[in-house]
Amino acid sequence: MLHMVNKSPFTSSAMDEAARIAAKGAPILLIEDGVYAARAGTSYEPKLAEIIKDHPVYALAPDLKARAVGKLIDGVTQVDYAGFVDLVEKDKTHSWL
Amino acid sequence: MEVDEEMEVDENVKKVMFVMRKAPHGSIYSYEGLETVLITAAYEQDMTMVFIGDGVFALVKGQDTTDIGIKGFIKTYGALEHYDVEKIYVDRVSMEERGLAADDFAIDVEVKEAEEIAAIMEEQHATIPY
């Protein structure tokens, strides 16, 4: 199951809860304000670094670009809209709103 | 695929899980989620509710909304069993983080570990976020 997060980890528990509940190995896709979790050098970086050990983490490139997120935490994979569609069609999804 | 085999048994019954993550009175999500569960249950689907994060506050007994001028809905949870919604799970970590225990809730729930919730989520035909 693909887990999608669209909230900043600095204002919402969505990312923490998604990562904690998601089955080991299940991918997490960051979209909209969720992409801030992928920014290198934040207080969230150690948490995301832990999450990446158990889950492939993707971030939507247009949302990164729109927010000038800059350098990403090692291991985060950027996807464009086509990549987003590829992820979504592979499996069921759950959105952590 | 497991899912396909199940669908052959009865393709009209889907496994649907409602993932409840909002506190009860600060937004409409929690109430709308409960209403949607009851409506969906009327179609005799295989229903599960799981309460994660602030969602667990929705189940706390003793809520009295009289003085905030809105109709409370804690009593409505009592209707779930009459709609055969019996799989009601609470995430243990969310409960404990909020200083709650299973006997603080207005209805009977099963307290589950994250890994158990993950496995149940993976079995669903659909998961609905509230």
Interface residues (C-beta under 8 A of the other chain):
Chain A: M1 S13 A14 E17 R20 I21 A22 A23 K24 A26 K92 H94 S95 W96 L97
Chain B: V19 R21 I52 G53 D54 D91 V93 S94 A114 E115 I117 A118 A119 M121 E122 Q124 H125 A126 T127 P129
